[in-house]
Amino acid sequence: METTAPSSPQEPQQPGGPRVSISSAAVEAIARQLKKRGTPEAALRLGIRGGGCSGFSYVIEFHDGPPRARDRIFDHIAADGTNVRVLVDPKSLVYLDGSRLDWEQTLMQQGFKFVNPNEKSGCGCGSSFSV
């Protein structure tokens, strides 16, 4: 199991291999959601599933309990000191390598957004992509 050093919530230092960065805005949003849910010890799981208009869709879900044996673990610390853990399974990491999870908040919407350099095209609705 690999863990990133929680030195900076924006760009974790990671020992080689595929990586996913988490913006400081996303770290803060995750911490808020975990507190709101009442499970600050839980993690957020990022992944990829087959399906959607373009072939793949992103998955963001809560994960209670310990990480799976082959999960890649990304640990961060929110501004208020809350530990934020993000998990990615090895198959999803292939497609998410080099991606950044960000949090966007506009007048019309708010939510997580993937910035994925592996994405070749996306569907019109914005919920799926191809590589």
Residue pairs with C-beta under 8 A, 6 or more apart in sequence:
1 67
1 69
1 71
1 73
2 14
2 15
2 17
2 72
2 73
3 73
3 74
3 75
4 12
4 13
4 14
4 19
4 73
4 74
4 75
4 76
5 12
5 13
5 14
5 75
6 12
6 75
6 76
6 77
6 83
7 13
9 22
9 23
9 24
9 27
9 76
9 77
9 78
9 79
9 84
10 21
10 22
10 23
10 24
11 21
12 19
12 21
12 22
12 74
12 75
12 76
14 74
17 72
18 72
18 93
18 94
18 96
18 97
18 98
19 97
19 98
20 46
20 72
20 74
20 86
20 88
20 93
20 96
20 97
20 98
20 99
20 100
20 101
21 99
21 100
21 101
22 30
22 74
22 76
22 84
22 86
22 100
22 101
23 100
23 101
23 102
23 103
24 79
25 102
25 103
26 101
26 102
26 103
26 112
27 76
27 77
27 78
27 84
28 78
28 79
28 103
29 103
29 112
30 44
30 78
30 84
30 86
31 40
31 78
31 80
31 82
31 84
33 44
33 62
34 40
34 42
34 44
34 62
34 82
34 84
35 82
37 62
39 62
39 64
40 82
40 83
42 62
42 63
42 64
43 62
43 63
43 67
43 85
43 86
43 87
44 60
44 61
44 62
44 63
44 84
44 85
44 86
44 87
45 59
45 60
45 61
45 62
45 63
45 86
45 87
45 88
45 89
46 58
46 59
46 60
46 86
46 87
46 88
46 92
46 96
46 101
47 58
47 59
47 61
47 88
47 89
47 92
47 96
48 56
48 57
48 58
48 59
48 91
48 92
48 95
48 96
49 56
49 57
49 59
50 56
51 57
51 128
52 123
52 127
52 128
52 129
53 123
53 124
53 125
53 127
53 128
54 121
54 122
54 123
54 128
54 129
54 130
55 128
55 129
55 130
55 131
56 95
56 128
56 129
56 130
56 131
57 127
57 128
57 129
58 114
58 127
58 129
59 92
60 112
63 87
67 73
67 85
67 87
68 87
68 89
70 89
70 90
71 87
71 88
71 89
71 90
72 87
72 88
72 89
72 90
72 93
73 85
73 86
73 87
74 85
74 86
74 87
74 88
75 83
75 84
75 85
75 86
76 83
76 84
76 85
76 86
77 83
77 84
78 84
86 101
88 96
95 116
95 118
95 131
96 114
96 116
96 118
97 118
98 116
98 117
98 118
99 114
99 115
99 116
99 117
99 118
100 114
100 115
100 116
101 112
101 113
101 114
102 112
102 113
102 114
102 115
103 110
103 111
103 112
103 113
104 110
104 111
104 112
104 113
116 129
118 131
119 129
119 130
119 131
120 129
120 130
120 131
121 129
121 130
122 128
122 129
122 130
123 129
